[in-house]
């Protein structure tokens, strides 16, 4: 039972470390993707305004 408890503790720590690593600063590709998303949203709003929706 002690081995299982140590294994669970190790898994939780490993998952926590990967979670912290995944939350680092945004890279250039992610920033570019966000700009594209924003542009598409703006274009959709303008299209809806022109179509009277």
PDBQT receptor file of N, H, CA, C and O in Angstrom, charges set to zero:
ATOM      1  N   UNK A   1       0.827  -1.199   0.000  1.00  0.00    +0.000 N 
ATOM      2  CA  UNK A   1       0.000   0.000   0.000  1.00  0.00    +0.000 C 
ATOM      3  C   UNK A   1       0.870   1.261   0.000  1.00  0.00    +0.000 C 
ATOM      4  O   UNK A   1       0.506   2.280  -0.588  1.00  0.00    +0.000 OA
ATOM      5  N   UNK A   2       2.028   1.173   0.671  1.00  0.00    +0.000 N 
ATOM      6  H   UNK A   2       2.323   0.345   1.149  1.00  0.00    +0.000 HD
ATOM      7  CA  UNK A   2       2.911   2.335   0.730  1.00  0.00    +0.000 C 
ATOM      8  C   UNK A   2       3.475   2.663  -0.652  1.00  0.00    +0.000 C 
ATOM      9  O   UNK A   2       3.644   3.833  -0.995  1.00  0.00    +0.000 OA
ATOM     10  N   UNK A   3       3.766   1.622  -1.447  1.00  0.00    +0.000 N 
ATOM     11  H   UNK A   3       3.629   0.671  -1.168  1.00  0.00    +0.000 HD
ATOM     12  CA  UNK A   3       4.279   1.827  -2.798  1.00  0.00    +0.000 C 
ATOM     13  C   UNK A   3       3.255   2.509  -3.689  1.00  0.00    +0.000 C 
ATOM     14  O   UNK A   3       3.608   3.356  -4.510  1.00  0.00    +0.000 OA
ATOM     15  N   UNK A   4       1.988   2.143  -3.532  1.00  0.00    +0.000 N 
ATOM     16  H   UNK A   4       1.701   1.455  -2.865  1.00  0.00    +0.000 HD
ATOM     17  CA  UNK A   4       0.913   2.754  -4.311  1.00  0.00    +0.000 C 
ATOM     18  C   UNK A   4       0.764   4.228  -3.949  1.00  0.00    +0.000 C 
ATOM     19  O   UNK A   4       0.548   5.074  -4.817  1.00  0.00    +0.000 OA
ATOM     20  N   UNK A   5       0.880   4.518  -2.665  1.00  0.00    +0.000 N 
ATOM     21  H   UNK A   5       1.056   3.830  -1.960  1.00  0.00    +0.000 HD
ATOM     22  CA  UNK A   5       0.762   5.904  -2.211  1.00  0.00    +0.000 C 
ATOM     23  C   UNK A   5       1.904   6.749  -2.786  1.00  0.00    +0.000 C 
ATOM     24  O   UNK A   5       1.686   7.875  -3.233  1.00  0.00    +0.000 OA
ATOM     25  N   UNK A   6       3.116   6.200  -2.771  1.00  0.00    +0.000 N 
ATOM     26  H   UNK A   6       3.293   5.285  -2.408  1.00  0.00    +0.000 HD
ATOM     27  CA  UNK A   6       4.259   6.924  -3.338  1.00  0.00    +0.000 C 
ATOM     28  C   UNK A   6       4.095   7.126  -4.840  1.00  0.00    +0.000 C 
ATOM     29  O   UNK A   6       4.449   8.179  -5.371  1.00  0.00    +0.000 OA
ATOM     30  N   UNK A   7       3.564   6.127  -5.519  1.00  0.00    +0.000 N 
ATOM     31  H   UNK A   7       3.277   5.272  -5.088  1.00  0.00    +0.000 HD
ATOM     32  CA  UNK A   7       3.322   6.233  -6.952  1.00  0.00    +0.000 C 
ATOM     33  C   UNK A   7       2.307   7.329  -7.252  1.00  0.00    +0.000 C 
ATOM     34  O   UNK A   7       2.498   8.114  -8.181  1.00  0.00    +0.000 OA
ATOM     35  N   UNK A   8       1.232   7.389  -6.476  1.00  0.00    +0.000 N 
ATOM     36  H   UNK A   8       1.076   6.752  -5.721  1.00  0.00    +0.000 HD
ATOM     37  CA  UNK A   8       0.212   8.428  -6.675  1.00  0.00    +0.000 C 
ATOM     38  C   UNK A   8       0.790   9.817  -6.422  1.00  0.00    +0.000 C 
ATOM     39  O   UNK A   8       0.493  10.758  -7.158  1.00  0.00    +0.000 OA
ATOM     40  N   UNK A   9       1.610   9.946  -5.387  1.00  0.00    +0.000 N 
ATOM     41  H   UNK A   9       1.850   9.182  -4.789  1.00  0.00    +0.000 HD
ATOM     42  CA  UNK A   9       2.239  11.239  -5.093  1.00  0.00    +0.000 C 
ATOM     43  C   UNK A   9       3.151  11.645  -6.245  1.00  0.00    +0.000 C 
ATOM     44  O   UNK A   9       3.157  12.808  -6.650  1.00  0.00    +0.000 OA
ATOM     45  N   UNK A  10       3.921  10.699  -6.776  1.00  0.00    +0.000 N 
ATOM     46  H   UNK A  10       3.917   9.754  -6.448  1.00  0.00    +0.000 HD
ATOM     47  CA  UNK A  10       4.813  10.992  -7.891  1.00  0.00    +0.000 C 
ATOM     48  C   UNK A  10       4.022  11.422  -9.127  1.00  0.00    +0.000 C 
ATOM     49  O   UNK A  10       4.417  12.361  -9.817  1.00  0.00    +0.000 OA
ATOM     50  N   UNK A  11       2.919  10.750  -9.409  1.00  0.00    +0.000 N 
ATOM     51  H   UNK A  11       2.598   9.987  -8.849  1.00  0.00    +0.000 HD
ATOM     52  CA  UNK A  11       2.088  11.109 -10.566  1.00  0.00    +0.000 C 
ATOM     53  C   UNK A  11       1.512  12.513 -10.429  1.00  0.00    +0.000 C 
ATOM     54  O   UNK A  11       1.496  13.283 -11.390  1.00  0.00    +0.000 OA
ATOM     55  N   UNK A  12       1.043  12.838  -9.238  1.00  0.00    +0.000 N 
ATOM     56  H   UNK A  12       1.057  12.213  -8.457  1.00  0.00    +0.000 HD
ATOM     57  CA  UNK A  12       0.485  14.177  -9.011  1.00  0.00    +0.000 C 
ATOM     58  C   UNK A  12       1.559  15.239  -9.210  1.00  0.00    +0.000 C 
ATOM     59  O   UNK A  12       1.294  16.283  -9.807  1.00  0.00    +0.000 OA
ATOM     60  N   UNK A  13       2.760  14.985  -8.719  1.00  0.00    +0.000 N 
ATOM     61  H   UNK A  13       2.975  14.138  -8.234  1.00  0.00    +0.000 HD
ATOM     62  CA  UNK A  13       3.849  15.949  -8.892  1.00  0.00    +0.000 C 
ATOM     63  C   UNK A  13       4.234  16.110 -10.363  1.00  0.00    +0.000 C 
ATOM     64  O   UNK A  13       4.467  17.226 -10.827  1.00  0.00    +0.000 OA
ATOM     65  N   UNK A  14       4.300  15.008 -11.085  1.00  0.00    +0.000 N 
ATOM     66  H   UNK A  14       4.111  14.101 -10.707  1.00  0.00    +0.000 HD
ATOM     67  CA  UNK A  14       4.650  15.070 -12.510  1.00  0.00    +0.000 C 
ATOM     68  C   UNK A  14       3.596  15.848 -13.288  1.00  0.00    +0.000 C 
ATOM     69  O   UNK A  14       3.929  16.688 -14.125  1.00  0.00    +0.000 OA
ATOM     70  N   UNK A  15       2.340  15.574 -13.017  1.00  0.00    +0.000 N 
ATOM     71  H   UNK A  15       2.069  14.892 -12.337  1.00  0.00    +0.000 HD
ATOM     72  CA  UNK A  15       1.251  16.287 -13.703  1.00  0.00    +0.000 C 
ATOM     73  C   UNK A  15       1.296  17.774 -13.372  1.00  0.00    +0.000 C 
ATOM     74  O   UNK A  15       1.059  18.611 -14.242  1.00  0.00    +0.000 OA
ATOM     75  N   UNK A  16       1.598  18.105 -12.120  1.00  0.00    +0.000 N 
ATOM     76  H   UNK A  16       1.791  17.425 -11.413  1.00  0.00    +0.000 HD
ATOM     77  CA  UNK A  16       1.689  19.507 -11.715  1.00  0.00    +0.000 C 
ATOM     78  C   UNK A  16       2.815  20.216 -12.452  1.00  0.00    +0.000 C 
ATOM     79  O   UNK A  16       2.648  21.350 -12.899  1.00  0.00    +0.000 OA
ATOM     80  N   UNK A  17       3.952  19.560 -12.580  1.00  0.00    +0.000 N 
ATOM     81  H   UNK A  17       4.088  18.638 -12.217  1.00  0.00    +0.000 HD
ATOM     82  CA  UNK A  17       5.094  20.165 -13.276  1.00  0.00    +0.000 C 
ATOM     83  C   UNK A  17       4.736  20.430 -14.735  1.00  0.00    +0.000 C 
ATOM     84  O   UNK A  17       5.025  21.508 -15.252  1.00  0.00    +0.000 OA
ATOM     85  N   UNK A  18       4.104  19.452 -15.412  1.00  0.00    +0.000 N 
ATOM     86  H   UNK A  18       3.869  18.576 -14.992  1.00  0.00    +0.000 HD
ATOM     87  CA  UNK A  18       3.715  19.664 -16.803  1.00  0.00    +0.000 C 
ATOM     88  C   UNK A  18       2.671  20.770 -16.915  1.00  0.00    +0.000 C 
ATOM     89  O   UNK A  18       2.663  21.506 -17.901  1.00  0.00    +0.000 OA
ATOM     90  N   UNK A  19       1.797  20.900 -15.931  1.00  0.00    +0.000 N 
ATOM     91  H   UNK A  19       1.803  20.302 -15.130  1.00  0.00    +0.000 HD
ATOM     92  CA  UNK A  19       0.805  21.972 -15.941  1.00  0.00    +0.000 C 
ATOM     93  C   UNK A  19       1.457  23.333 -15.867  1.00  0.00    +0.000 C 
ATOM     94  O   UNK A  19       1.041  24.261 -16.561  1.00  0.00    +0.000 OA
ATOM     95  N   UNK A  20       2.468  23.465 -15.037  1.00  0.00    +0.000 N 
ATOM     96  H   UNK A  20       2.806  22.711 -14.472  1.00  0.00    +0.000 HD
ATOM     97  CA  UNK A  20       3.173  24.744 -14.901  1.00  0.00    +0.000 C 
ATOM     98  C   UNK A  20       3.953  25.057 -16.175  1.00  0.00    +0.000 C 
ATOM     99  O   UNK A  20       3.974  26.202 -16.628  1.00  0.00    +0.000 OA
ATOM    100  N   UNK A  21       4.590  24.048 -16.749  1.00  0.00    +0.000 N 
ATOM    101  H   UNK A  21       4.573  23.118 -16.382  1.00  0.00    +0.000 HD
ATOM    102  CA  UNK A  21       5.351  24.254 -17.979  1.00  0.00    +0.000 C 
ATOM    103  C   UNK A  21       4.419  24.685 -19.110  1.00  0.00    +0.000 C 
ATOM    104  O   UNK A  21       4.789  25.521 -19.934  1.00  0.00    +0.000 OA
ATOM    105  N   UNK A  22       3.221  24.122 -19.152  1.00  0.00    +0.000 N 
ATOM    106  H   UNK A  22       2.921  23.442 -18.483  1.00  0.00    +0.000 HD
ATOM    107  CA  UNK A  22       2.271  24.448 -20.208  1.00  0.00    +0.000 C 
ATOM    108  C   UNK A  22       1.700  25.846 -20.105  1.00  0.00    +0.000 C 
ATOM    109  O   UNK A  22       1.121  26.342 -21.072  1.00  0.00    +0.000 OA
ATOM    110  N   UNK A  23       1.846  26.494 -18.962  1.00  0.00    +0.000 N 
ATOM    111  H   UNK A  23       2.316  26.090 -18.177  1.00  0.00    +0.000 HD
ATOM    112  CA  UNK A  23       1.274  27.827 -18.750  1.00  0.00    +0.000 C 
ATOM    113  C   UNK A  23       2.308  28.930 -18.919  1.00  0.00    +0.000 C 
ATOM    114  O   UNK A  23       2.110  30.042 -18.428  1.00  0.00    +0.000 OA
ATOM    115  N   UNK A  24       3.397  28.641 -19.601  1.00  0.00    +0.000 N 
ATOM    116  H   UNK A  24       3.557  27.739 -20.000  1.00  0.00    +0.000 HD
ATOM    117  CA  UNK A  24       4.414  29.657 -19.820  1.00  0.00    +0.000 C 
ATOM    118  C   UNK A  24       3.904  30.710 -20.795  1.00  0.00    +0.000 C 
ATOM    119  O   UNK A  24       2.786  30.623 -21.302  1.00  0.00    +0.000 OA
ATOM    120  N   UNK A  25       4.743  31.700 -21.043  1.00  0.00    +0.000 N 
ATOM    121  H   UNK A  25       5.652  31.771 -20.631  1.00  0.00    +0.000 HD
ATOM    122  CA  UNK A  25       4.385  32.788 -21.940  1.00  0.00    +0.000 C 
ATOM    123  C   UNK A  25       4.008  32.270 -23.320  1.00  0.00    +0.000 C 
ATOM    124  O   UNK A  25       4.507  31.239 -23.769  1.00  0.00    +0.000 OA
ATOM    125  N   UNK A  26       3.130  32.993 -23.977  1.00  0.00    +0.000 N 
ATOM    126  H   UNK A  26       2.724  33.831 -23.612  1.00  0.00    +0.000 HD
ATOM    127  CA  UNK A  26       2.668  32.594 -25.305  1.00  0.00    +0.000 C 
ATOM    128  C   UNK A  26       3.789  32.786 -26.319  1.00  0.00    +0.000 C 
ATOM    129  O   UNK A  26       4.521  33.775 -26.283  1.00  0.00    +0.000 OA
ATOM    130  N   UNK A  27       3.903  31.837 -27.206  1.00  0.00    +0.000 N 
ATOM    131  H   UNK A  27       3.308  31.034 -27.235  1.00  0.00    +0.000 HD
ATOM    132  CA  UNK A  27       4.900  31.909 -28.266  1.00  0.00    +0.000 C 
ATOM    133  C   UNK A  27       4.379  32.699 -29.450  1.00  0.00    +0.000 C 
ATOM    134  O   UNK A  27       3.212  33.090 -29.474  1.00  0.00    +0.000 OA
ATOM    135  N   UNK A  28       5.234  32.936 -30.431  1.00  0.00    +0.000 N 
ATOM    136  H   UNK A  28       6.182  32.619 -30.412  1.00  0.00    +0.000 HD
ATOM    137  CA  UNK A  28       4.826  33.731 -31.590  1.00  0.00    +0.000 C 
ATOM    138  C   UNK A  28       3.704  33.101 -32.410  1.00  0.00    +0.000 C 
ATOM    139  O   UNK A  28       2.867  33.814 -32.963  1.00  0.00    +0.000 OA
ATOM    140  N   UNK A  29       3.680  31.781 -32.494  1.00  0.00    +0.000 N 
ATOM    141  H   UNK A  29       4.360  31.202 -32.045  1.00  0.00    +0.000 HD
ATOM    142  CA  UNK A  29       2.617  31.129 -33.264  1.00  0.00    +0.000 C 
ATOM    143  C   UNK A  29       1.268  31.296 -32.574  1.00  0.00    +0.000 C 
ATOM    144  O   UNK A  29       0.252  31.519 -33.232  1.00  0.00    +0.000 OA
ATOM    145  N   UNK A  30       1.262  31.187 -31.252  1.00  0.00    +0.000 N 
ATOM    146  H   UNK A  30       2.088  31.006 -30.718  1.00  0.00    +0.000 HD
ATOM    147  CA  UNK A  30       0.005  31.347 -30.523  1.00  0.00    +0.000 C 
ATOM    148  C   UNK A  30      -0.493  32.790 -30.615  1.00  0.00    +0.000 C 
ATOM    149  O   UNK A  30      -1.692  33.028 -30.764  1.00  0.00    +0.000 OA
ATOM    150  N   UNK A  31       0.427  33.747 -30.527  1.00  0.00    +0.000 N 
ATOM    151  H   UNK A  31       1.400  33.554 -30.406  1.00  0.00    +0.000 HD
ATOM    152  CA  UNK A  31       0.044  35.155 -30.663  1.00  0.00    +0.000 C 
ATOM    153  C   UNK A  31      -0.522  35.429 -32.059  1.00  0.00    +0.000 C 
ATOM    154  O   UNK A  31      -1.517  36.139 -32.201  1.00  0.00    +0.000 OA
ATOM    155  N   UNK A  32       0.109  34.870 -33.076  1.00  0.00    +0.000 N 
ATOM    156  H   UNK A  32       0.918  34.293 -32.961  1.00  0.00    +0.000 HD
ATOM    157  CA  UNK A  32      -0.374  35.056 -34.452  1.00  0.00    +0.000 C 
ATOM    158  C   UNK A  32      -1.750  34.430 -34.620  1.00  0.00    +0.000 C 
ATOM    159  O   UNK A  32      -2.618  35.006 -35.276  1.00  0.00    +0.000 OA
ATOM    160  N   UNK A  33      -1.955  33.253 -34.033  1.00  0.00    +0.000 N 
ATOM    161  H   UNK A  33      -1.250  32.785 -33.501  1.00  0.00    +0.000 HD
ATOM    162  CA  UNK A  33      -3.259  32.601 -34.104  1.00  0.00    +0.000 C 
ATOM    163  C   UNK A  33      -4.349  33.432 -33.458  1.00  0.00    +0.000 C 
ATOM    164  O   UNK A  33      -5.469  33.506 -33.965  1.00  0.00    +0.000 OA
ATOM    165  N   UNK A  34      -4.018  34.060 -32.333  1.00  0.00    +0.000 N 
ATOM    166  H   UNK A  34      -3.109  34.000 -31.921  1.00  0.00    +0.000 HD
ATOM    167  CA  UNK A  34      -5.002  34.915 -31.666  1.00  0.00    +0.000 C 
ATOM    168  C   UNK A  34      -5.342  36.126 -32.524  1.00  0.00    +0.000 C 
ATOM    169  O   UNK A  34      -6.496  36.551 -32.572  1.00  0.00    +0.000 OA
ATOM    170  N   UNK A  35      -4.338  36.686 -33.204  1.00  0.00    +0.000 N 
ATOM    171  H   UNK A  35      -3.400  36.342 -33.164  1.00  0.00    +0.000 HD
ATOM    172  CA  UNK A  35      -4.594  37.837 -34.091  1.00  0.00    +0.000 C 
ATOM    173  C   UNK A  35      -5.505  37.428 -35.244  1.00  0.00    +0.000 C 
ATOM    174  O   UNK A  35      -6.401  38.177 -35.633  1.00  0.00    +0.000 OA
ATOM    175  N   UNK A  36      -5.268  36.230 -35.788  1.00  0.00    +0.000 N 
ATOM    176  H   UNK A  36      -4.540  35.621 -35.472  1.00  0.00    +0.000 HD
ATOM    177  CA  UNK A  36      -6.115  35.737 -36.881  1.00  0.00    +0.000 C 
ATOM    178  C   UNK A  36      -7.541  35.539 -36.390  1.00  0.00    +0.000 C 
ATOM    179  O   UNK A  36      -8.492  35.916 -37.075  1.00  0.00    +0.000 OA
ATOM    180  N   UNK A  37      -7.696  34.948 -35.204  1.00  0.00    +0.000 N 
ATOM    181  H   UNK A  37      -6.924  34.642 -34.648  1.00  0.00    +0.000 HD
ATOM    182  CA  UNK A  37      -9.035  34.753 -34.638  1.00  0.00    +0.000 C 
ATOM    183  C   UNK A  37      -9.755  36.083 -34.468  1.00  0.00    +0.000 C 
ATOM    184  O   UNK A  37     -10.934  36.206 -34.800  1.00  0.00    +0.000 OA
ATOM    185  N   UNK A  38      -9.039  37.081 -33.946  1.00  0.00    +0.000 N 
ATOM    186  H   UNK A  38      -8.082  36.981 -33.676  1.00  0.00    +0.000 HD
ATOM    187  CA  UNK A  38      -9.645  38.401 -33.729  1.00  0.00    +0.000 C 
ATOM    188  C   UNK A  38     -10.049  39.016 -35.068  1.00  0.00    +0.000 C 
ATOM    189  O   UNK A  38     -11.127  39.599 -35.182  1.00  0.00    +0.000 OA
ATOM    190  N   UNK A  39      -9.198  38.891 -36.071  1.00  0.00    +0.000 N 
ATOM    191  H   UNK A  39      -8.322  38.417 -35.979  1.00  0.00    +0.000 HD
ATOM    192  CA  UNK A  39      -9.510  39.435 -37.397  1.00  0.00    +0.000 C 
ATOM    193  C   UNK A  39     -10.748  38.773 -37.980  1.00  0.00    +0.000 C 
ATOM    194  O   UNK A  39     -11.600  39.446 -38.561  1.00  0.00    +0.000 OA
ATOM    195  N   UNK A  40     -10.852  37.458 -37.827  1.00  0.00    +0.000 N 
ATOM    196  H   UNK A  40     -10.161  36.912 -37.355  1.00  0.00    +0.000 HD
ATOM    197  CA  UNK A  40     -12.015  36.731 -38.350  1.00  0.00    +0.000 C 
ATOM    198  C   UNK A  40     -13.292  37.157 -37.625  1.00  0.00    +0.000 C 
ATOM    199  O   UNK A  40     -14.342  37.303 -38.251  1.00  0.00    +0.000 OA
ATOM    200  N   UNK A  41     -13.205  37.355 -36.312  1.00  0.00    +0.000 N 
ATOM    201  H   UNK A  41     -12.352  37.237 -35.803  1.00  0.00    +0.000 HD
ATOM    202  CA  UNK A  41     -14.378  37.805 -35.558  1.00  0.00    +0.000 C 
ATOM    203  C   UNK A  41     -14.812  39.194 -36.027  1.00  0.00    +0.000 C 
ATOM    204  O   UNK A  41     -16.001  39.452 -36.215  1.00  0.00    +0.000 OA
ATOM    205  N   UNK A  42     -13.829  40.088 -36.214  1.00  0.00    +0.000 N 
ATOM    206  H   UNK A  42     -12.864  39.879 -36.061  1.00  0.00    +0.000 HD
ATOM    207  CA  UNK A  42     -14.139  41.441 -36.682  1.00  0.00    +0.000 C 
ATOM    208  C   UNK A  42     -14.764  41.407 -38.078  1.00  0.00    +0.000 C 
ATOM    209  O   UNK A  42     -15.712  42.142 -38.358  1.00  0.00    +0.000 OA
ATOM    210  N   UNK A  43     -14.229  40.554 -38.948  1.00  0.00    +0.000 N 
ATOM    211  H   UNK A  43     -13.459  39.958 -38.720  1.00  0.00    +0.000 HD
ATOM    212  CA  UNK A  43     -14.777  40.442 -40.301  1.00  0.00    +0.000 C 
ATOM    213  C   UNK A  43     -16.205  39.901 -40.269  1.00  0.00    +0.000 C 
ATOM    214  O   UNK A  43     -17.053  40.353 -41.038  1.00  0.00    +0.000 OA
ATOM    215  N   UNK A  44     -16.474  38.953 -39.401  1.00  0.00    +0.000 N 
ATOM    216  H   UNK A  44     -15.785  38.586 -38.776  1.00  0.00    +0.000 HD
ATOM    217  CA  UNK A  44     -17.827  38.403 -39.292  1.00  0.00    +0.000 C 
ATOM    218  C   UNK A  44     -18.800  39.460 -38.784  1.00  0.00    +0.000 C 
ATOM    219  O   UNK A  44     -19.943  39.524 -39.238  1.00  0.00    +0.000 OA
ATOM    220  N   UNK A  45     -18.354  40.288 -37.846  1.00  0.00    +0.000 N 
ATOM    221  H   UNK A  45     -17.426  40.236 -37.477  1.00  0.00    +0.000 HD
ATOM    222  CA  UNK A  45     -19.222  41.351 -37.334  1.00  0.00    +0.000 C 
ATOM    223  C   UNK A  45     -19.545  42.347 -38.449  1.00  0.00    +0.000 C 
ATOM    224  O   UNK A  45     -20.696  42.753 -38.615  1.00  0.00    +0.000 OA
ATOM    225  N   UNK A  46     -18.526  42.733 -39.206  1.00  0.00    +0.000 N 
ATOM    226  H   UNK A  46     -17.592  42.403 -39.071  1.00  0.00    +0.000 HD
ATOM    227  CA  UNK A  46     -18.737  43.676 -40.299  1.00  0.00    +0.000 C 
ATOM    228  C   UNK A  46     -19.664  43.090 -41.352  1.00  0.00    +0.000 C 
ATOM    229  O   UNK A  46     -20.532  43.792 -41.871  1.00  0.00    +0.000 OA
ATOM    230  N   UNK A  47     -19.492  41.815 -41.673  1.00  0.00    +0.000 N 
ATOM    231  H   UNK A  47     -18.787  41.245 -41.252  1.00  0.00    +0.000 HD
ATOM    232  CA  UNK A  47     -20.360  41.162 -42.660  1.00  0.00    +0.000 C 
ATOM    233  C   UNK A  47     -21.798  41.159 -42.177  1.00  0.00    +0.000 C 
ATOM    234  O   UNK A  47     -22.716  41.419 -42.955  1.00  0.00    +0.000 OA
ATOM    235  N   UNK A  48     -22.003  40.868 -40.904  1.00  0.00    +0.000 N 
ATOM    236  H   UNK A  48     -21.258  40.656 -40.271  1.00  0.00    +0.000 HD
ATOM    237  CA  UNK A  48     -23.351  40.866 -40.348  1.00  0.00    +0.000 C 
ATOM    238  C   UNK A  48     -23.969  42.262 -40.371  1.00  0.00    +0.000 C 
ATOM    239  O   UNK A  48     -25.167  42.410 -40.611  1.00  0.00    +0.000 OA
ATOM    240  N   UNK A  49     -23.146  43.289 -40.120  1.00  0.00    +0.000 N 
ATOM    241  H   UNK A  49     -22.173  43.169 -39.925  1.00  0.00    +0.000 HD
ATOM    242  CA  UNK A  49     -23.645  44.654 -40.180  1.00  0.00    +0.000 C 
ATOM    243  C   UNK A  49     -24.077  45.008 -41.607  1.00  0.00    +0.000 C 
ATOM    244  O   UNK A  49     -25.122  45.624 -41.811  1.00  0.00    +0.000 OA
ATOM    245  N   UNK A  50     -23.267  44.614 -42.582  1.00  0.00    +0.000 N 
ATOM    246  H   UNK A  50     -22.418  44.113 -42.415  1.00  0.00    +0.000 HD
ATOM    247  CA  UNK A  50     -23.582  44.912 -43.982  1.00  0.00    +0.000 C 
ATOM    248  C   UNK A  50     -24.817  44.165 -44.447  1.00  0.00    +0.000 C 
ATOM    249  O   UNK A  50     -25.573  44.675 -45.273  1.00  0.00    +0.000 OA
ATOM    250  N   UNK A  51     -25.031  42.978 -43.936  1.00  0.00    +0.000 N 
ATOM    251  H   UNK A  51     -24.417  42.563 -43.265  1.00  0.00    +0.000 HD
ATOM    252  CA  UNK A  51     -26.175  42.179 -44.342  1.00  0.00    +0.000 C 
ATOM    253  C   UNK A  51     -27.429  42.515 -43.516  1.00  0.00    +0.000 C 
ATOM    254  O   UNK A  51     -28.517  42.003 -43.782  1.00  0.00    +0.000 OA
ATOM    255  N   UNK A  52     -27.257  43.372 -42.524  1.00  0.00    +0.000 N 
ATOM    256  H   UNK A  52     -26.374  43.788 -42.308  1.00  0.00    +0.000 HD
ATOM    257  CA  UNK A  52     -28.396  43.804 -41.715  1.00  0.00    +0.000 C 
ATOM    258  C   UNK A  52     -28.861  42.780 -40.700  1.00  0.00    +0.000 C 
ATOM    259  O   UNK A  52     -30.035  42.748 -40.328  1.00  0.00    +0.000 OA
ATOM    260  N   UNK A  53     -27.951  41.956 -40.259  1.00  0.00    +0.000 N 
ATOM    261  H   UNK A  53     -26.998  41.982 -40.560  1.00  0.00    +0.000 HD
ATOM    262  CA  UNK A  53     -28.321  40.924 -39.268  1.00  0.00    +0.000 C 
ATOM    263  C   UNK A  53     -27.936  41.358 -37.888  1.00  0.00    +0.000 C 
ATOM    264  O   UNK A  53     -28.164  40.627 -36.924  1.00  0.00    +0.000 OA
TER     265      UNK A  53
